[in-house]
Amino acid sequence: MSGLNDKARYYALKLLSYRGRSEKELEGKLREKGFPETVTSSTLHHLKQVGLINDRTLAEALKRQATTAKMLGQKGVRRFMVNRGIPRDIIDSMFISDEKEDIENAKRLVEKKLRIVRDYPAEKIRRRLYNLLQRKGYSYDTIKMVLKNKNLNLTTESTEDTENDKDRNLD
């Protein structure tokens, strides 16, 4: 039995050498590899005791990665962490209210995207930025505030569209 435990630990250490993993991810990988329940649980218990598995530390690193590199909003970060197997109670404790950080990330993302789409018509820019921010998990209020600061209000129409509508009504 000890040979099987050693193989499971070696496999878990190999997986951890690639990137940080949650307890749930490691448990799934070990089961997928065909290790029995008792071997899997003893391996996870050992790795926890040694300090190689810590979901809270992993959650902090994932949050930092998701907000800085991926520029995700709070909902996007939560989704990212759930997909990586972080327990919901840890995720909830990580997000007290980072609205200010959320707005700053959204502004940086809009600035980056504006360099690419600046030659497009205003309505197309507005639509693309709104959809991008929404896909990244930003709230409607954050999106509205950021686009308003960039003079890309969600509710206003472009002047060309209003003039064209007036011309159509005169005919």
Buried (B, 14 or more C-beta within 10 A) or exposed (E): EEEBBEBBBEBBEEBBEEEBBBBBBBBBBBEEEEBEEEBBEBBBEBBEEEEBBBBEEBBEEBBEBBBEEBBBBBBBBBBBBEEBBBBEEBBEEBBEEBEEEBBEBBBEBBEEBBEEBEEEEBBEBBBBBBEBBBEBBBBEEBBBBBBEEBEBEEEBEBEEEEEEEEEEEEE
